[in-house]
């Protein structure tokens, strides 16, 4: 089949874009031809045969930026101009999508979060209009929804709130939902009586990831550490819900100067730097200045190999990790957990809501799990044993890898696509 993917931005490192790349890999492996229409092709050259640029679909376009500001941040007293703006540009996007569908002879469309989260009002509405006019089967890959973002997508205008409710998520007879966790599946059913297929985020377990090589052995040197240091990695952005303060507390409670926590995220991740400053204060209060190391200056978020003599990838980071910390309080899924499994690195985790136990932990992974981020003595002792017992560390890593391969590999994605396409054919 010819399958068309609609996405606001592809390339770069945001979660939707990264998961979309995996969908493309598997769809092509299954023999489908995949076309992409997007508002931004980040860090990649556009393949004109398969990829179509529509600037109005970019999250950073003037059209989208203005409407987000007027809808949710700085609303005018009268929303008429905003409503007219959304209607005008959604028509432009709709027409370009229809032209793309017809020119590429597309059989099925996949909307990558653009029909779930109202981060681009015109694109979401344009997709709905195009789907109505063409009646083409459309799979909405729903990564997150407006109600999961607190008050971010609540407007002071009733007309805008009604518009959001009518368009996001897409509820057409020719639309089919793929969600990333069972909580989203239950919520869609409860709120809208819509069925969906749970498709977890996956990793390619057939590639080498997190393996030690001559190049990434230099990570310790570039961090100013020595060979005896034991490295725990926090491979996430620096945002409050990641629970990094618990990882810092863990280093304190381990009472071992060899234990170092390497944080790969940047202070720029934290808007206003309030949380980052709290972490700095905690480090100083606990006198952990030599044991907590921020490493965004040498560890970057994309690719499997470093690009220069002092630049390393996430794969290089995992290659140097004895274990990872992941004390998040909330995640839509939790790619960092699966990455650590793929790299054969033990991970310590909080039972983050609403996903961890229902969708990941219940599969039987061996880890130290906290409840409500309570770091009690048993948890600290269990963690210490995994860090210091090389045989136990390796045993856990190998076991988790095989379990991850069973539940979160490209093979899983293949099977889910078969289910999705069967649902479409039955309709």
N, C-alpha and C positions, 0 to 999 in steps of 0.2 A: 504493500500500500504506500501511497504518498501521504506522509504525516506532517502536518504543519504545527510548529511550536510558536506561540505568541508569548513574548517576555519583555518586560520593560528594559532590562539590562542583562547582557550575557558577557561572560569574561569577568575578571577580577575574582574576589574571594567571598562575596556575600553568599549566604547559604542557599538561597533559591537558585542562583546561577550555577553554583557548584553541583547541586543535585540534578539540575537540568542537563548538565554535561554528561552525567552518568546515564540519564534516561536516553540521551542521544546515542551513547555508546551501545547500549543494550538493544535499542530499537534497530540500529544499523546491523548489529550482529544477527538479529532475527530476520534480516532481509528487507526491512522497510527503507524507503528513501525519506530522509528527514530534511524539511525546509524550515528555516527560522526567520521570523519577522520580529524586529526589536527596535527600541528607541536608542540603544547604545551598544556597540560592540567594543567592549573595554579590553585593551591590551591584546588585540587580535586584528588581523587583516581580514576584511570582509571577502568571503567567497561569493562572488556575484551569481554563481549558478544556484547556490543553495541558500543564500542569506540576503535578506532585504532590510534596508535601513529606513525607518520612518521616524524622523527627528521628533515629531510631536508626541511619540510614545515614550520618550525619555522621562524619567523621574525628575531630571534636572532641566527640562525644557522650560522656557518662559511660560508656556501655556499651563503646564502642570504646577509649576512653582507658584504661580499667581493664584490659581484656584485653591490649592492647599492652604495658602495663607489666608485667603478670604473666607474659606469654608470653616477652618478650624482654629486659626491663631489670631487673626485680626479682622474679624467680620465687620462688614459695613452694616449700617442700620437697615438698609433695603437690599435684599439678596437678588433682586431682579437681574442685575448686570451679571452676577455670578452664574445664575441659572442659564441665562442666554449664552454665556461663555462656554459652559459645559456642553450645552446642546450643540453649539456651532462646531467646536473642535471634536466632539465625539462623532459628529457626522463625517468630518474629514478622515478621522481614523477608521471609521466603519467602511467608508468607500475604498480606502487603501487596502484594508483587510480583504474585502470582497474581491477586489482586483487581483490580489495575491492568491487567494483561494482558486480563482478561475484560471489564472495564468499558470499556476503550478499544478493544476489538476489535483488538488488536495482532497483526500478521502475522509480524514479525521483531523480535527484541530485539538491541540492541547494548550490550555491557557495556564501559564505558570504563575500562580498566585494572583494574577491580574484580575481574576474574577472572584477572589476571596477577600483580599485586603484592599480597602479603598485608599491606597497610597497614590493612585493616579486615577482620578475620577473620570476623566475623559476617556482613557483607555478602557476602563471597566465597562463604561456605558457603550463605547464603540464596539467592543466585543459582543455585548448583548445584542445590539442592533444588527450586527453582521450575522450572528447566529440565528436570529429571528428571520432575517431576510433570506438566508441560504438554506436553513433547516439542516445544516451540516452537523453530524455528531460532534460534540465538543466535550472533551475530558477536562475538568477543572482540577488541576493539581493544587490542592488547598494546603498551604504550609501554615498559615495562621489567619485568624479572623479578627474583625474589628472589635468584638466584645472581649477578646483576649488582651487588648491593649489599653485597658482602663478607660480613661477619658480622652485618649489621643484622637479618636475619630468621632467624638460627640461635638456637634455644632450648636451654636446658640440659635440657629435658624431651624425651625420645625421642617421647612421644606427640604433642607439639605439632609436632615436626619431621615426623612421619609425616602428621599432619593437613595441614600446609602442602604437603607433597609430593602428597597426594591431591586437594587442592582447587585449588592454584595451579601451573601454569595449568589452566584447565578442559579436560577431555579427554573430554567426552561425545560420543556419535555424532551428536547434533544441534548440535554446536558447530563453528564455522568461525573460523579465526584470520586476523586482519589485523595484521601487524607493521610497524614503522616503518623497519627496515633489513634488509639482506641477511644480516648476521651473526645476527640473531635468527631469521631464516628457516632458516638452516643449523643453528642450535642446536636449534630445535624439531624439525627432521627427525632430527637425530642422537640427541637425548635421548629423544624420544617417538614417532618415526616419524610425525609430524603434518605435513601440508602446510599452507602458509599463503600469503597474498598480501601482497607488500610494498607498502605504501601510504605513501609519504614524506609528511612534513609539507609543507603547501602554503601559499601566500599568494594573495590575490586580486590578480592583476596588472592588474585593470581599475579599481582605485581609485587615487586620488592619494595617494602616501605619500612622505614625505621631500622635499616640494617647498618651496622658499623662499617666504615671504610676509611681509607687513609686520609681522605679529606676531612670528614666530620670528626675524626679524632682530635682535631684542632679546636673544637668548641671550648673545651675546658681552658685551653691556653688563652683564647681570646676573651674568656670571661675572668681571667686572672686567677684561676683555680689550679689545684694540683691533682695528681693522679689518685690520691687517697680520699678525696672528697666524694661524698655520696650525693648524687643529684636527683632531687625530685623536681618535676616540671609541672607548672601550671600553664597549660597551653590553651589559653582562652584570651578573649579581650578583657580589659580592665573595666568591668561594669559591676555594679553592686550585687546583682542577682547571681554572680559567679561565686560568691562566698569566699573570696580570696583571704579574708581576714581569718577564716578557720584554718586555712593552710599555713598561714603565718603562726597562728597559735600552736599548730601541730609541731612546727619546727622548734618552738620554745619548749614544748612538753617532752620532745624527744631527748632533750638535754645532751646533745652530742654535736660538738663543734664541726664534725665532718659533714653533717647534714646541711645541705644547701637547697633552698627553694629558688628555682629559676622561673621567673614570670615573663612570658614571651609577649604579652600584650603591651600596648603603649598607653601612656597617660592621656594621649589624645583621644582614646576611646571613651573617656569619661568626660562628658560635657560639663564644663564648669570646674572639673577636677576636684570636686568635693570628696568623692569616695577615694580617689587616689591620695589626696592629702591625709585622709583618715588612716590609710594604710601606712603612709610614711610616719605618722605619729605613733601608730602601734609598733612599728619596727623600732623606733627610737626608744619608746617606753620599755620594750622588752630587751633592749640592747642587742638586737639581732642584725646590726648594720652589716656585718661581714658574712651573714648567712642568707640574706634575702637579696637576690640580684635581679634587677630589671634588664632584660636582654633584647628589647625590640630593636636596638641599634644594630644588632648583628643577625638576629633571627627573623626572617620574613615569612610571609604567610602563603606563598605560592611556589609550586614546583617541587621537584624531588631532589634537586641538586642546587648547591650554592652557586652564585653567579660571579663571585670574585673571591679573593683571598681572605676576606673577613666578612663574608655574607653567607648565611646558612639557611636552609629550608626547614619546614616543619618536620620533614623526614629525618633531617640531621639532628633536630632537637630530640625526637623520640629515640634515636639511636643512642643518645647519651643519657637517657632517663632510666634510673633504676625503678622508678614508679612515677605515676602521675596523680595529682590531686584534682578533684572535680566536685567541689562541695556546693554546687549550684542549688538555688532554692526553687527555680522555675526554668524549664526548657520546653520548647515545642517538640524537640526530640532529643538532641544531645550528640552531635557528631563527634565531639572530642572523646566521648566514651568509646565509640566504635573505632576511632583512629588509634586509640591506645591498644585496643584488642588486636587490630590489624598489625600493629608494630611489635606485638608480643611484649607489651609493657603492662605490669600490674597497675591497677588504678584504684584509688580510694574515693568513695563517692557518698554524697548525701542522697537520701531518698527524695529526689526532687520531684515536684509536682508539675503536671499531673501524669507524667509519662513513665518515670523510671521503673517502678515495680510492675505496673500492668504490662508494659511493652518491652522492657529490657531485662530488668532484674529477675523477673519471674521465669526467664529462660534458664536460669541456673548458673550464672556467671559467678566465679569465685572472686570475691573482693571484700574489703572492709567497708560496710555501709553504715552511715550515721543516720539517726532519726532527728529531724529538726536541728541538724548541725550540732548536736551535743557530743562533744569530744571527750568521752569518759576514759577512765584508766584502761579498761579492757580494750577499747578501740586503739588507744595509743600503743599498748603492748603488742596487739596483733599486727599493727602496722610496722612496728620496730622489728618483729620477727621476719616479716616479709622482706624488709629492707636489708637485713643482715644475713639471712639464710639464703645463700645463692641457689641451692637446690630447690627450695620451696618456691623462690621467686620464679625460677625457670619452669617449674611444674605448673604453677598457676598460669603463667603466660601462655604456655603451650595448650593447656586445657581451654582457656578462654578463646584462643585463636580458632580452634576447631569448632567451638560453639558459635562463635561469630560467623564463621564460614557457613555454618548450617542455616543461620537465621537472617544474616544481614549482608549477603553476598550478591553479586550480579545474578546468580542463579535464582535467588529469591525474587528479584525484580523481573526476570523472565517469566516466572510462574504467575506473578501478579498481572503482568500485561496480558497473558492468555485469559485470565479471569475477566479483566476489563473488556477485552475485545469480544469475549463471549456474551457479556452483558449487553454490549452495544448491538450485537447481531440478533439477540433475542427481542430487542425492543421494537 
